[in-house]
Amino acid sequence: MTFRILLLALISCGTAIVQADDRPNILLIVADDMGYGDLSCYGSKQISTPHLDRLAAHGVRCTDGYVSGSVCAPSRAGLLTGRYGSRFGFEHNLHQPDYLRPEFAGIPLDEPLISDRLKKLGYRTGIVGKWHVGEALPEHHPNARGFDFFFGMLGGGHSYFPTSDQNKLLYNREKVSSIRVPYLTDWFTLEALDFIQGQGKAKTTNQEQPWFLYLSYNSPHSPMQAKPEDIARYKHIEPKTRRIYCAMQHCMDQNIGKIIDHLQKNKQLENTLIVFISDNGGSVEVSHAVNAPLNGSKGTFLEGGIRVPTIYHWPAQLQPKVYPQPVISLDFMATFVSAAQGTLPETSSLTKKKKRRIYDSVNLIPHFKGEITEVPHQTLHWRTVLRGSAIRSGDWKLLIPNSSMPQLYNLAQDIGETNNVIHKHPEIVKQLLKKRLQWEVSLERPPMFASAAYWTGYSAKLYAKDYSRVQPEPDDSTDIWSFQRPTKKLGTRQSESPISRQTE
C-alpha cells in the first residue's frame, strides 16, 4: 500500500486525523434537464451514449434514482446539502422578491455543503459549469461555499456559443474575457481536465491531494444549440428540436468519455468514485426530451419529473449491478463524506430540548455492496408550495397536484402512472397522508420565495398533458412531443398546439 499523506482535518464534530492513502477522488457529473429514457443504457433507441453506458456496465445502475426537486435550483440545493430543500425553505427556482433578505436568496449561508465538508477533510474542491443556488451576495459565490476553484456561470442558463463580450462566465470571481473553445460543453470539459490535473487556472502544488469535482454541465438544457457536425449525425431525426437535443446528448457523452479516458490513462479510474445524474426529468415540451417509460416532465412530480438516470462507478469498491431500490440525490452527502473517511453529520428529529439539522442522506455504498440489505429509504418526499406534492413509500406513490385531484399509483405494477387506484385503497392513502404530515411538521423553515405567478399556472398545464410513454424508434419522425389534452380514454389524442415557451 502506498501512503500518500497524513492530513490533520477539522470536521463538524471535532478534530480527527484522516489517512488519505485509500480515499477516492470524487467526480459528480450532473446533466441538466435530461430525459430518463435518453441514455442508451436506459432504453434510448435514438441516442448512442457509449461512454455513459460504459460507466453503467461497470458500475451500479440505479433504476429508481430520484432527485429532490422537479426543477433545477431546488434539486441542486438538495444534492449539495444532503437535505430536502423544504427543510430550509428552498422549494422553487430562485426568485428574490423585495421582501426577501438577500442572504436567503439561495442556499442559506448557515447550511454546510458537500464541498465544505470535503474541504475540511483535506480534499481539493472544484466546480465547473452551472451553479444556480445563489448569487445575491458575495457569500453565495462557490468560492465562499467550500469550492477552491470555480469556472462557469452563477445563474441557471447560458448560450452554448459564448463570445468574449457576451458571456456570464467566471474564473472564480473574475469575468472571462477570452473564449478558449467555441462550444461550452467542450470548454467545461477542458476546465474539468485542468482541475483534475491541477494545472491551468486550477493549478495546485499538491498533486497527491485527493480531489472532489462537481462537473455541472448545462446540457441538454435550452437554448437548443449544438455543433453542426453533431447535428449532422442525427439529421434523420425529426422534429428539428429533437434532432438538436440528440446532438447535445451525443456531445456531452463524448466529453465524459474524454474524462474517463484521462482517468484510466493516469491510473486514477480504479479509485475515483464517479456519479452521474440529471438534475431533474427531461423538459419534454421545450427540448423534446424522452422520459419513457415514465409519465410526465420536468416541473411535475410525476415520475418523468423526478426519476432520473443514476449511475455510481467505483471499481475499487463496487461490483457491476443493477440496483432496483429507491435512492435519491440527497444521498451524495453521506456517500461522499463516508468515502472520504469522514464522520457523518449527527442527525435527529427536532425536539424542544435540542435542535439539530435533520439530514436525509444515506451512505449508499454498504447497500450497493450488500452489506446492508434494508432499503436505503422507506419513504421519499417532494413538495413545491402552490404547485403540489408527492410521497413514495415502498411501491406506493401518492401524488397531490394543486391543480387536480389526488392520485395513487402502484409503481411496481404501473411505472407509467396510467391507473389511478386512489378509490380502491383508502387505507394506503391514509397511511401516506400521515407520513406526509409527520414530514411537514419536521421542516425548519417555511418557503422563503416562490417563482413568478406564471409558473404556477404553467405547472397546472403540465399535469394536464398526455405524455408519450414509448421510446421513439431510431428513425422515428412522428411528432410525439405535440401535446394533447387527455380524453376519457388515456392515451387518446386530439389536435392541440405544442407548448413552446421555455420552462424554468
Protein Blocks (a to p, Z undefined) as FASTA:
>chain_A
ZZfbdcddddfkbccdddfklpccddddddehiafklcfknopakbccfklmmmmmmmcc
dfbbccfbfbfklmmmmmmnopafklnopabccdddfklcfklnccdfklccfklmmmmn
opacddehjeklojkbmklpmklnopabdcddfblbdcfbdcfklccbdehjaccfbdfb
fblklmmmmmmmmmmnopajlbcfblkbccddddddfbfcdcddddfklmmmmmmpccfk
lmmmmmmmmmmmmmmmmmmmmmmmnopmmmcccddddfbdcdfklnopafbfbecdehia
bfklmgccdddddfklpccdddfbdcdfklmmmmmmmmnopacdddddddfkbccdddfb
dcfklmmnopambdfblbdcdddehkbccddehjbccdddfkbccddddfklmmnopacc
klmmmmlmmmmmmmmmmmmmmpfbdcfbdcdfklmmmmmmmmmpccdfbdcdfklcbdfk
bccdddfbghiacdddddfbdcZZ
